[in-house]
Amino acid sequence: MSSSRLPGFYKMKMSERLRRLADALDGQDLDGLGESATLPLANADGMIENAVGVLGADSDGGGRAVGDRGGLPGREDRARRRRVQL
């Protein structure tokens, strides 16, 4: 008995994974899948067995993520972001 709702999903090529998801998502949701400025989808596919998209932080160009509390990030925030980027 398989516990997966999409058996063999991790074995599919990226194009097939995206096609299968396209059947279940509307156009706007589907547009959110794909390339990211932080990690190319091809790299994610090699690192994450079920990769279908990459989440990246939007930037306002000022060195802080959109939605931050405002002002420049503190030392702890910068250190945490460095660890995440590595």
C-alpha positions as semicolon CSV with decimal commas, in nm:
position;residue;x (nm);y (nm);z (nm)
1;M;0,000;0,000;0,000
2;S;0,146;0,332;-0,108
3;S;0,120;0,635;0,121
4;S;0,197;0,881;-0,160
5;R;-0,078;1,069;-0,340
6;L;0,159;1,089;-0,637
7;P;0,344;0,756;-0,647
8;G;0,684;0,780;-0,815
9;F;0,676;1,161;-0,820
10;Y;1,043;1,183;-0,723
11;K;1,137;0,963;-1,020
12;M;0,968;1,191;-1,275
13;K;1,160;1,443;-1,482
14;M;1,105;1,805;-1,382
15;S;0,884;1,872;-1,685
16;E;0,655;1,581;-1,592
17;R;0,631;1,698;-1,228
18;L;0,533;2,046;-1,344
19;R;0,279;1,902;-1,590
20;R;0,119;1,690;-1,317
21;L;0,096;1,993;-1,091
22;A;-0,043;2,208;-1,374
23;D;-0,342;1,973;-1,383
24;A;-0,422;2,066;-1,022
25;L;-0,321;2,435;-1,007
26;D;-0,464;2,745;-1,167
27;G;-0,245;2,962;-1,390
28;Q;-0,147;3,209;-1,118
29;D;-0,033;2,935;-0,881
30;L;0,156;2,762;-1,161
31;D;0,339;3,086;-1,245
32;G;0,486;3,075;-0,894
33;L;0,671;2,754;-0,974
34;G;0,993;2,762;-1,166
35;E;1,305;2,973;-1,162
36;S;1,416;3,178;-0,866
37;A;1,686;3,438;-0,829
38;T;1,822;3,249;-0,529
39;L;1,856;2,895;-0,664
40;P;1,808;2,773;-1,021
41;L;1,542;2,504;-1,049
42;A;1,791;2,264;-1,211
43;N;2,015;2,288;-0,903
44;A;1,721;2,235;-0,667
45;D;1,619;1,930;-0,868
46;G;1,960;1,776;-0,802
47;M;1,942;1,855;-0,431
48;I;1,577;1,798;-0,338
49;E;1,415;1,478;-0,457
50;N;1,068;1,627;-0,513
51;A;1,168;1,979;-0,622
52;V;0,904;2,154;-0,827
53;G;0,984;2,513;-0,739
54;V;1,217;2,724;-0,536
55;L;1,112;2,974;-0,272
56;G;1,320;3,289;-0,269
57;A;1,302;3,603;-0,061
58;D;1,183;3,909;-0,249
59;S;1,414;4,202;-0,204
60;D;1,331;4,567;-0,218
61;G;1,685;4,641;-0,337
62;G;1,777;4,795;-0,003
63;G;1,938;4,488;0,148
64;R;1,634;4,373;0,342
65;A;1,350;4,143;0,250
66;V;1,012;4,294;0,172
67;G;0,795;4,269;0,481
68;D;1,077;4,315;0,731
69;R;0,997;4,519;1,039
70;G;1,168;4,816;0,877
71;G;1,510;4,969;0,912
72;L;1,832;4,786;0,855
73;P;1,856;4,428;0,977
74;G;2,036;4,373;1,305
75;R;2,353;4,170;1,347
76;E;2,157;3,856;1,436
77;D;1,940;3,890;1,124
78;R;2,246;3,932;0,900
79;A;2,420;3,631;1,057
80;R;2,107;3,416;1,018
81;R;2,070;3,515;0,653
82;R;2,435;3,434;0,585
83;R;2,386;3,087;0,732
84;V;2,074;3,033;0,522
85;Q;2,250;3,145;0,202
86;L;2,541;2,907;0,258
